[in-house]
Amino acid sequence: MTEDQLELLLKARQSISAAQVLLDNGYPDYAAARAYYAMFYVAEAFLEGEELSFSKHSAVISAFGREFVKPGKVPAKYHRWLIKAQELRNTGDYGGLNTVTIEQAQEQIGYAHQFLTLAENIIGTLPPA
């Protein structure tokens, strides 16, 4: 695991924790956004391992699918979760107040946990929190 990958995965772990705090305090829109960023950081960490870097979120999501899902290195559900998380983040950020439900936010946090676990299994284990 490179230093950049480690930093991205630590940011992902912090984002998951922040998402849960936000959800616990009644902010599902913001919790879903943090869960999305957790998954996004994990996708960036995977791409960093291939020396790939992108400036646009859409490019990261596309490259993650192309480089890891299409060749079968990562199950397709992770790419679907990342796409859905971005959609929910956009809904929460740019839609009306409380457009993301508590259930949707909790689901996204669960997916973010699984995304980070996948990264730890493939890229390397993180130090204890």
Secondary structure as UniProt FT lines:
FT   HELIX           3..24
FT   TURN            25..26
FT   HELIX           28..49
FT   TURN            50..51
FT   HELIX           57..64
FT   HELIX           65..69
FT   TURN            70..72
FT   HELIX           76..94
FT   TURN            97..98
FT   HELIX           102..122
//
